[in-house]
Amino acid sequence: MSRIAARVTAGLAALLPVVATLYLLYWIGASLERALRPVVEWLVGPDRYLPGLGLAASLPILFLMGLAVDTYGLRYLVRLGDRLLERIPLVKSIHGALSDLVRMFAPGRSTQRGAVVAAEVAPGVRLLGLVTARETGARLFPARDGRPAKVGVYLPMSYQIGGFTVYLDPERLEPLDLSVEEALRIALTGGAPGGGREERPRQGKA
């Protein structure tokens, strides 16, 4: 009986990540399809609409939005919208957290040197962390008495979505040659095999 349970558990462990990933992709695609179906039906007519046209229409729209973001006028409107949302209680907290999360995974951020570090939180104890708040750390804990300003580091927790932010001296941070995505995979799986490719830490200080 124990062998059967072990086999079932192994099969579930192998299948669950694939099913969860496919379901997430399906949910995103279905949401885009539902959102754009009325627009496509208005353009081509309800009789000519085929399932999937809404999803197909979202691709060029997202591409054009990506191009439009680089224009000065749209950047100004985005900044204006950000300022308006930042004035609304509760909404500003949600908006700020989501904005920071998106910026963390923005192109170029994943390979930015020093973004992923080994943080020494106690003598001989290091945790995998992401440098997220250099400017905030300098504002909250500025340099004084010959000591440098502290750096904000997010420490993700294993086997769950969560973590906490600590502010440490730069000399207690060692940059690692990992992307943000790899670091989060390793942290999420507790460093289990397959959680991310192993890399030798890049020597130096953050």
GROMACS elastic network, one bead per residue, 0.5 to 0.9 nm:
[ bonds ]
;  ai    aj funct       b0    kb
    1     4     6  0.51519   500
    1     5     6  0.63212   500
    1     6     6  0.86425   500
    2     5     6  0.50449   500
    2     6     6  0.60826   500
    2     7     6  0.86025   500
    3     6     6  0.50139   500
    3     7     6  0.61666   500
    3     8     6  0.85820   500
    4     7     6  0.51266   500
    4     8     6  0.61672   500
    4     9     6  0.85650   500
    5     8     6  0.50783   500
    5     9     6  0.60688   500
    5    10     6  0.85393   500
    6     9     6  0.50827   500
    6    10     6  0.61012   500
    6    11     6  0.85737   500
    7    10     6  0.50492   500
    7    11     6  0.61150   500
    7    12     6  0.85349   500
    8    11     6  0.50975   500
    8    12     6  0.61152   500
    8    13     6  0.85806   500
    9    12     6  0.50435   500
    9    13     6  0.61027   500
    9    14     6  0.86208   500
   10    13     6  0.50869   500
   10    14     6  0.62417   500
   10    15     6  0.86076   500
   11    14     6  0.51457   500
   11    15     6  0.60409   500
   11    16     6  0.83731   500
   12    15     6  0.50833   500
   12    16     6  0.56348   500
   12    17     6  0.88594   500
   13    16     6  0.55841   500
   13    17     6  0.72999   500
   14    17     6  0.67659   500
   14    18     6  0.75417   500
   15    18     6  0.54733   500
   15    19     6  0.61421   500
   15    20     6  0.85720   500
   16    19     6  0.51506   500
   16    20     6  0.59292   500
   16    21     6  0.84588   500
   17    20     6  0.51629   500
   17    21     6  0.60575   500
   17    22     6  0.85623   500
   18    21     6  0.52194   500
   18    22     6  0.61420   500
   18    23     6  0.85019   500
   19    22     6  0.51682   500
   19    23     6  0.59762   500
   19    24     6  0.85478   500
   20    23     6  0.50954   500
   20    24     6  0.61742   500
   20    25     6  0.86998   500
   21    24     6  0.51739   500
   21    25     6  0.63195   500
   21    26     6  0.86031   500
   22    25     6  0.51132   500
   22    26     6  0.60514   500
   22    27     6  0.85643   500
   23    27     6  0.60417   500
   23    28     6  0.86055   500
   24    27     6  0.50668   500
   24    28     6  0.62563   500
   24    29     6  0.85917   500
   25    28     6  0.51921   500
   25    29     6  0.61275   500
   25    30     6  0.85027   500
   26    29     6  0.50883   500
   26    30     6  0.59227   500
   26    31     6  0.84231   500
   27    30     6  0.51217   500
   27    31     6  0.60294   500
   27    32     6  0.86305   500
   28    31     6  0.51670   500
   28    32     6  0.63125   500
   28    33     6  0.86177   500
   29    32     6  0.52181   500
   29    33     6  0.61089   500
   29    34     6  0.86867   500
   29    52     6  0.89074   500
   29    55     6  0.62370   500
   30    34     6  0.61524   500
   30    35     6  0.85509   500
   30    52     6  0.88894   500
   30    55     6  0.76075   500
   31    34     6  0.52438   500
   31    35     6  0.61562   500
   31    36     6  0.87148   500
   31    55     6  0.85903   500
   32    35     6  0.50934   500
   32    36     6  0.61422   500
   32    37     6  0.82837   500
   32    54     6  0.67139   500
   32    55     6  0.56091   500
   32    57     6  0.89934   500
   32    58     6  0.67161   500
   33    36     6  0.54846   500
   33    37     6  0.57408   500
   33    51     6  0.82610   500
   33    52     6  0.65961   500
   33    53     6  0.74034   500
   33    56     6  0.82277   500
   33    57     6  0.86195   500
   33    58     6  0.79767   500
   34    37     6  0.54209   500
   34    38     6  0.77907   500
   34    54     6  0.71263   500
   34    55     6  0.83822   500
   35    38     6  0.71771   500
   35    39     6  0.81821   500
   35    54     6  0.75445   500
   35    55     6  0.89011   500
   36    39     6  0.52775   500
   36    40     6  0.62929   500
   36    41     6  0.86224   500
   36    53     6  0.84252   500
   36    55     6  0.72853   500
   36    57     6  0.73953   500
   36    58     6  0.72068   500
   37    40     6  0.51826   500
   37    41     6  0.60130   500
   37    42     6  0.85091   500
   37    49     6  0.83906   500
   37    51     6  0.87138   500
   37    52     6  0.86649   500
   37    53     6  0.73088   500
   37    55     6  0.82014   500
   37    57     6  0.89622   500
   38    41     6  0.51130   500
   38    42     6  0.61113   500
   38    43     6  0.87079   500
   38    46     6  0.87951   500
   38    54     6  0.83182   500
   39    42     6  0.51400   500
   39    43     6  0.63883   500
   39    44     6  0.88627   500
   39    54     6  0.80119   500
   40    43     6  0.50560   500
   40    44     6  0.61075   500
   40    45     6  0.75735   500
   40    46     6  0.84464   500
   40    49     6  0.73200   500
   40    53     6  0.71317   500
   40    54     6  0.63002   500
   40    57     6  0.76967   500
   41    44     6  0.53568   500
   41    47     6  0.81294   500
   41    48     6  0.76971   500
   41    49     6  0.59208   500
   41    54     6  0.87949   500
   42    45     6  0.54286   500
   42    46     6  0.71934   500
   43    46     6  0.87972   500
   44    47     6  0.80398   500
   44    48     6  0.60573   500
   44    49     6  0.66804   500
   45    48     6  0.55541   500
   45    49     6  0.64780   500
   46    49     6  0.52899   500
   46    50     6  0.87706   500
   47    50     6  0.84765   500
   49    52     6  0.87848   500
   49    53     6  0.70498   500
   49    54     6  0.89689   500
   50    53     6  0.59044   500
   50    54     6  0.86315   500
   51    54     6  0.74253   500
   51    55     6  0.85869   500
   52    55     6  0.52357   500
   52    56     6  0.61837   500
   52    57     6  0.86032   500
   53    57     6  0.59938   500
   53    58     6  0.86247   500
   54    57     6  0.51105   500
   54    58     6  0.63976   500
   55    58     6  0.51892   500
   55    59     6  0.70702   500
   56    59     6  0.57294   500
   56    60     6  0.77958   500
   57    60     6  0.61027   500
   57    61     6  0.65881   500
   57    62     6  0.89228   500
   58    61     6  0.50339   500
   58    62     6  0.60018   500
   58    63     6  0.85203   500
   59    62     6  0.52625   500
   59    63     6  0.62090   500
   59    64     6  0.86897   500
   60    64     6  0.60463   500
   60    65     6  0.84599   500
   61    64     6  0.51744   500
   61    65     6  0.61317   500
   61    66     6  0.86161   500
   62    66     6  0.61840   500
   62    67     6  0.87591   500
   63    66     6  0.50827   500
   63    67     6  0.64679   500
   63    68     6  0.86852   500
   64    67     6  0.50487   500
   64    68     6  0.60309   500
   64    69     6  0.86190   500
   65    69     6  0.61178   500
   66    69     6  0.54009   500
   66    70     6  0.73670   500
   67    70     6  0.58227   500
   67    71     6  0.75650   500
   68    71     6  0.54195   500
   68    72     6  0.87649   500
   68    73     6  0.88275   500
   68    74     6  0.66492   500
   68    75     6  0.84742   500
   69    72     6  0.79235   500
   69    73     6  0.86236   500
   69    74     6  0.58044   500
   69    75     6  0.59436   500
   69    78     6  0.84591   500
   70    73     6  0.87509   500
   70    74     6  0.74500   500
   70    75     6  0.67800   500
   71    74     6  0.56575   500
   71    75     6  0.62310   500
   71    76     6  0.87175   500
   72    75     6  0.51341   500
   72    76     6  0.61582   500
   72    77     6  0.87498   500
   73    76     6  0.51912   500
   73    77     6  0.64061   500
   73    78     6  0.87629   500
   74    78     6  0.60809   500
   74    79     6  0.85258   500
   75    78     6  0.50607   500
   75    79     6  0.61570   500
   75    80     6  0.84935   500
   76    79     6  0.51429   500
   76    80     6  0.60755   500
   76    81     6  0.86002   500
   77    81     6  0.60917   500
   77    82     6  0.85267   500
   78    81     6  0.50678   500
   78    82     6  0.61566   500
   78    83     6  0.86915   500
   79    83     6  0.62349   500
   79    84     6  0.86710   500
   80    83     6  0.51703   500
   80    84     6  0.63149   500
   80    85     6  0.87467   500
   81    84     6  0.51017   500
   81    85     6  0.62078   500
   81    86     6  0.85479   500
   82    85     6  0.52090   500
   82    86     6  0.60888   500
   82    87     6  0.88917   500
   82    92     6  0.87148   500
   82    95     6  0.81749   500
   82    96     6  0.87620   500
   83    86     6  0.50552   500
   83    87     6  0.66693   500
   84    87     6  0.54751   500
   84    88     6  0.72016   500
   84    92     6  0.88199   500
   85    88     6  0.54927   500
   85    89     6  0.85618   500
   85    91     6  0.65049   500
   85    92     6  0.55390   500
   85    95     6  0.71619   500
   85    96     6  0.89151   500
   86    89     6  0.76996   500
   86    91     6  0.72352   500
   86    93     6  0.77654   500
   86    95     6  0.75373   500
   86    96     6  0.76241   500
   87    91     6  0.82277   500
   87    92     6  0.65078   500
   88    91     6  0.55118   500
   88    92     6  0.56647   500
   88    93     6  0.88319   500
   89    92     6  0.58691   500
   89    93     6  0.74526   500
   90    93     6  0.52742   500
   90    94     6  0.66193   500
   90    95     6  0.86915   500
   91    94     6  0.52646   500
   91    95     6  0.59773   500
   91    96     6  0.83728   500
   92    95     6  0.50390   500
   92    96     6  0.57899   500
   92    97     6  0.84170   500
   93    96     6  0.52025   500
   93    97     6  0.61723   500
   93    98     6  0.86656   500
   94    97     6  0.52734   500
   94    98     6  0.62285   500
   94    99     6  0.85619   500
   95    98     6  0.52612   500
   95    99     6  0.60393   500
   95   100     6  0.85864   500
   96    99     6  0.50956   500
   96   100     6  0.61448   500
   96   101     6  0.85901   500
   97   100     6  0.52246   500
   97   101     6  0.62260   500
   97   102     6  0.87449   500
   98   101     6  0.50335   500
   98   102     6  0.61916   500
   98   103     6  0.86061   500
   99   102     6  0.51908   500
   99   103     6  0.61565   500
   99   104     6  0.85899   500
  100   103     6  0.51253   500
  100   104     6  0.61652   500
  100   105     6  0.89696   500
  100   132     6  0.85665   500
  101   104     6  0.51323   500
  101   105     6  0.68001   500
  101   106     6  0.88469   500
  102   105     6  0.54221   500
  102   106     6  0.61627   500
  103   107     6  0.85113   500
  103   109     6  0.75904   500
  104   107     6  0.87935   500
  104   109     6  0.61358   500
  104   110     6  0.74154   500
  104   132     6  0.78195   500
  104   180     6  0.79145   500
  105   108     6  0.81972   500
  105   109     6  0.60635   500
  105   110     6  0.61107   500
  105   180     6  0.73582   500
  105   181     6  0.79537   500
  106   109     6  0.55174   500
  106   110     6  0.71682   500
  107   110     6  0.66856   500
  107   111     6  0.83850   500
  108   111     6  0.56906   500
  108   112     6  0.61162   500
  109   112     6  0.50158   500
  109   113     6  0.86454   500
  109   115     6  0.74859   500
  109   179     6  0.83225   500
  109   180     6  0.77186   500
  110   113     6  0.87426   500
  110   115     6  0.75222   500
  110   116     6  0.88401   500
  110   178     6  0.82791   500
  110   181     6  0.68689   500
  110   182     6  0.89668   500
  111   114     6  0.87693   500
  111   115     6  0.76337   500
  111   177     6  0.84466   500
  111   178     6  0.73922   500
  111   179     6  0.52305   500
  111   180     6  0.73253   500
  112   115     6  0.56974   500
  112   116     6  0.84238   500
  112   179     6  0.77634   500
  112   180     6  0.88040   500
  113   116     6  0.75804   500
  113   175     6  0.71938   500
  113   176     6  0.80410   500
  113   177     6  0.75355   500
  113   178     6  0.87416   500
  113   179     6  0.88806   500
  113   206     6  0.85110   500
  114   117     6  0.62455   500
  114   130     6  0.83120   500
  114   131     6  0.71562   500
  114   173     6  0.88765   500
  114   174     6  0.78903   500
  114   176     6  0.68332   500
  114   177     6  0.81552   500
  114   205     6  0.81388   500
  114   206     6  0.55046   500
  115   129     6  0.83521   500
  115   130     6  0.55201   500
  115   131     6  0.50901   500
  115   132     6  0.75644   500
  115   175     6  0.72987   500
  115   176     6  0.81226   500
  115   178     6  0.84275   500
  115   179     6  0.77952   500
  115   180     6  0.71169   500
  115   206     6  0.84288   500
  116   128     6  0.73557   500
  116   129     6  0.58582   500
  116   131     6  0.63583   500
  116   174     6  0.85024   500
  116   175     6  0.59835   500
  116   176     6  0.56068   500
  116   177     6  0.74206   500
  116   178     6  0.62955   500
  116   179     6  0.69070   500
  116   180     6  0.63870   500
  116   183     6  0.69438   500
  117   127     6  0.82654   500
  117   128     6  0.60964   500
  117   129     6  0.52882   500
  117   130     6  0.60860   500
  117   131     6  0.70907   500
  117   153     6  0.84629   500
  117   173     6  0.59290   500
  117   174     6  0.52059   500
  117   176     6  0.51627   500
  117   177     6  0.85134   500
  117   178     6  0.85851   500
  117   201     6  0.87308   500
  117   205     6  0.89470   500
  117   206     6  0.74827   500
  118   126     6  0.57532   500
  118   127     6  0.55494   500
  118   129     6  0.60460   500
  118   130     6  0.86135   500
  118   172     6  0.82268   500
  118   173     6  0.57341   500
  118   174     6  0.51110   500
  118   175     6  0.64493   500
  118   176     6  0.67653   500
  118   201     6  0.85323   500
  119   122     6  0.89261   500
  119   125     6  0.82293   500
  119   126     6  0.51584   500
  119   127     6  0.51715   500
  119   128     6  0.62920   500
  119   129     6  0.62270   500
  119   130     6  0.89678   500
  119   153     6  0.79266   500
  119   155     6  0.85565   500
  119   168     6  0.80382   500
  119   172     6  0.60156   500
  119   174     6  0.66442   500
  119   175     6  0.88672   500
  120   123     6  0.69099   500
  120   124     6  0.71988   500
  120   125     6  0.57051   500
  120   127     6  0.65653   500
  120   168     6  0.85175   500
  120   172     6  0.53078   500
  120   173     6  0.64734   500
  120   174     6  0.83362   500
  121   124     6  0.83666   500
  121   125     6  0.60455   500
  121   126     6  0.59992   500
  121   127     6  0.70829   500
  121   166     6  0.89100   500
  121   168     6  0.81159   500
  121   172     6  0.78246   500
  122   125     6  0.50622   500
  122   126     6  0.72059   500
  123   126     6  0.82705   500
  127   155     6  0.70415   500
  127   156     6  0.89170   500
  128   154     6  0.87543   500
  128   155     6  0.63911   500
  128   156     6  0.75290   500
  128   183     6  0.72775   500
  128   184     6  0.88147   500
  128   186     6  0.86467   500
  128   187     6  0.69987   500
  129   153     6  0.59256   500
  129   154     6  0.54197   500
  129   156     6  0.67382   500
  129   165     6  0.89872   500
  129   173     6  0.89833   500
  129   183     6  0.79096   500
  129   184     6  0.88822   500
  129   187     6  0.87828   500
  130   152     6  0.85351   500
  130   153     6  0.53991   500
  130   154     6  0.50791   500
  130   155     6  0.66039   500
  130   156     6  0.82044   500
  130   180     6  0.74112   500
  130   183     6  0.81906   500
  130   184     6  0.89450   500
  131   134     6  0.71884   500
  131   151     6  0.72656   500
  131   152     6  0.60633   500
  131   154     6  0.63232   500
  131   206     6  0.87014   500
  132   135     6  0.89119   500
  132   136     6  0.88259   500
  132   151     6  0.81937   500
  132   152     6  0.58714   500
  132   153     6  0.56873   500
  132   154     6  0.63958   500
  132   165     6  0.86906   500
  133   136     6  0.50986   500
  133   137     6  0.57324   500
  133   138     6  0.83865   500
  133   151     6  0.62298   500
  133   153     6  0.66397   500
  133   154     6  0.84521   500
  133   167     6  0.85760   500
  134   137     6  0.51356   500
  134   138     6  0.61768   500
  134   139     6  0.86805   500
  134   149     6  0.85992   500
  134   150     6  0.75606   500
  134   152     6  0.57583   500
  134   153     6  0.84268   500
  135   138     6  0.51077   500
  135   139     6  0.62519   500
  135   140     6  0.86997   500
  135   151     6  0.78922   500
  135   152     6  0.83810   500
  136   139     6  0.50459   500
  136   140     6  0.60851   500
  136   141     6  0.82582   500
  136   150     6  0.89783   500
  136   151     6  0.78866   500
  136   152     6  0.71187   500
  137   140     6  0.51871   500
  137   141     6  0.55848   500
  137   142     6  0.72120   500
  137   149     6  0.67792   500
  137   150     6  0.52591   500
  137   152     6  0.52618   500
  137   167     6  0.64982   500
  137   168     6  0.86026   500
  138   141     6  0.52671   500
  138   143     6  0.71234   500
  138   148     6  0.85869   500
  138   150     6  0.59308   500
  138   151     6  0.68733   500
  138   152     6  0.86607   500
  139   142     6  0.55832   500
  139   149     6  0.82157   500
  139   150     6  0.89545   500
  140   149     6  0.86491   500
  140   150     6  0.82385   500
  141   144     6  0.86404   500
  141   148     6  0.89004   500
  141   149     6  0.57423   500
  141   150     6  0.56944   500
  141   151     6  0.84257   500
  141   167     6  0.81758   500
  142   147     6  0.87232   500
  142   148     6  0.71819   500
  142   150     6  0.68489   500
  143   146     6  0.69848   500
  143   147     6  0.54866   500
  143   150     6  0.75164   500
  144   147     6  0.54115   500
  144   148     6  0.68361   500
  144   149     6  0.75302   500
  145   148     6  0.85768   500
  147   150     6  0.88011   500
  147   169     6  0.82878   500
  148   169     6  0.68392   500
  148   170     6  0.73733   500
  149   168     6  0.85922   500
  149   169     6  0.68190   500
  149   170     6  0.77997   500
  150   167     6  0.56047   500
  150   168     6  0.50802   500
  150   170     6  0.64588   500
  151   166     6  0.81032   500
  151   167     6  0.51933   500
  151   168     6  0.53757   500
  151   169     6  0.62238   500
  151   170     6  0.63138   500
  151   173     6  0.88935   500
  151   206     6  0.89219   500
  152   165     6  0.64686   500
  152   166     6  0.57311   500
  152   168     6  0.66587   500
  153   164     6  0.83968   500
  153   165     6  0.54400   500
  153   166     6  0.54137   500
  153   167     6  0.61355   500
  153   168     6  0.74134   500
  154   163     6  0.69329   500
  154   164     6  0.57651   500
  154   166     6  0.65374   500
  154   167     6  0.88540   500
  155   162     6  0.86746   500
  155   163     6  0.54603   500
  155   164     6  0.54883   500
  155   165     6  0.60155   500
  155   166     6  0.75542   500
  155   187     6  0.87618   500
  156   160     6  0.86917   500
  156   161     6  0.76423   500
  156   162     6  0.59981   500
  156   164     6  0.67398   500
  156   165     6  0.86838   500
  156   184     6  0.72414   500
  156   187     6  0.62823   500
  156   188     6  0.75310   500
  157   160     6  0.62625   500
  157   161     6  0.68276   500
  157   162     6  0.56545   500
  157   164     6  0.80906   500
  157   187     6  0.63835   500
  157   188     6  0.65884   500
  157   190     6  0.83016   500
  158   161     6  0.77585   500
  158   162     6  0.83048   500
  158   163     6  0.86293   500
  158   186     6  0.82777   500
  158   187     6  0.51761   500
  158   189     6  0.58661   500
  158   190     6  0.51225   500
  158   191     6  0.85930   500
  159   187     6  0.78193   500
  159   189     6  0.57202   500
  159   190     6  0.68236   500
  160   163     6  0.87265   500
  160   188     6  0.65052   500
  160   189     6  0.88121   500
  161   188     6  0.77107   500
  168   171     6  0.82953   500
  168   172     6  0.66451   500
  168   173     6  0.77184   500
  169   172     6  0.56227   500
  169   173     6  0.73862   500
  170   173     6  0.54175   500
  170   174     6  0.83454   500
  170   205     6  0.67470   500
  170   206     6  0.57679   500
  171   174     6  0.75687   500
  171   205     6  0.60241   500
  171   206     6  0.72351   500
  172   205     6  0.77924   500
  172   206     6  0.83847   500
  173   204     6  0.86425   500
  173   205     6  0.59099   500
  173   206     6  0.55807   500
  174   201     6  0.78520   500
  174   202     6  0.76819   500
  174   203     6  0.69110   500
  174   204     6  0.60065   500
  174   206     6  0.58653   500
  175   178     6  0.86953   500
  175   201     6  0.68681   500
  175   202     6  0.59426   500
  175   203     6  0.68347   500
  175   204     6  0.63569   500
  175   205     6  0.60871   500
  175   206     6  0.56239   500
  176   179     6  0.86413   500
  176   199     6  0.79632   500
  176   200     6  0.75073   500
  176   202     6  0.50685   500
  176   203     6  0.76820   500
  176   204     6  0.88898   500
  177   199     6  0.65320   500
  177   200     6  0.70495   500
  177   201     6  0.56767   500
  177   202     6  0.54969   500
  178   181     6  0.81431   500
  178   182     6  0.61449   500
  178   183     6  0.62533   500
  178   197     6  0.87000   500
  178   198     6  0.87808   500
  178   199     6  0.70509   500
  178   201     6  0.82466   500
  179   182     6  0.52390   500
  179   183     6  0.62144   500
  179   184     6  0.86803   500
  180   183     6  0.51076   500
  180   184     6  0.61812   500
  180   185     6  0.86517   500
  181   184     6  0.52469   500
  181   185     6  0.62572   500
  181   186     6  0.87071   500
  181   196     6  0.88186   500
  182   185     6  0.51266   500
  182   186     6  0.62089   500
  182   187     6  0.85919   500
  182   195     6  0.78624   500
  182   196     6  0.54270   500
  182   197     6  0.72645   500
  183   186     6  0.51587   500
  183   187     6  0.61136   500
  183   188     6  0.84931   500
  183   195     6  0.89146   500
  183   196     6  0.73383   500
  184   187     6  0.50066   500
  184   188     6  0.58774   500
  184   189     6  0.85322   500
  184   195     6  0.88762   500
  184   196     6  0.86637   500
  185   188     6  0.50911   500
  185   189     6  0.62069   500
  185   190     6  0.84182   500
  185   191     6  0.81038   500
  185   194     6  0.89313   500
  185   195     6  0.53643   500
  185   196     6  0.59245   500
  186   189     6  0.54045   500
  186   190     6  0.59390   500
  186   192     6  0.72757   500
  186   193     6  0.88954   500
  186   194     6  0.83677   500
  186   196     6  0.52947   500
  186   197     6  0.84114   500
  187   190     6  0.50804   500
  187   191     6  0.62075   500
  187   195     6  0.79944   500
  188   191     6  0.76908   500
  188   195     6  0.77356   500
  189   192     6  0.55899   500
  189   193     6  0.84792   500
  189   194     6  0.85755   500
  189   195     6  0.56340   500
  189   196     6  0.88073   500
  190   195     6  0.77123   500
  191   194     6  0.80966   500
  191   195     6  0.58133   500
  191   196     6  0.75167   500
  192   195     6  0.55248   500
  192   196     6  0.83553   500
  193   196     6  0.74460   500
  193   197     6  0.86739   500
  194   197     6  0.71173   500
  199   202     6  0.86838   500
  200   203     6  0.89673   500
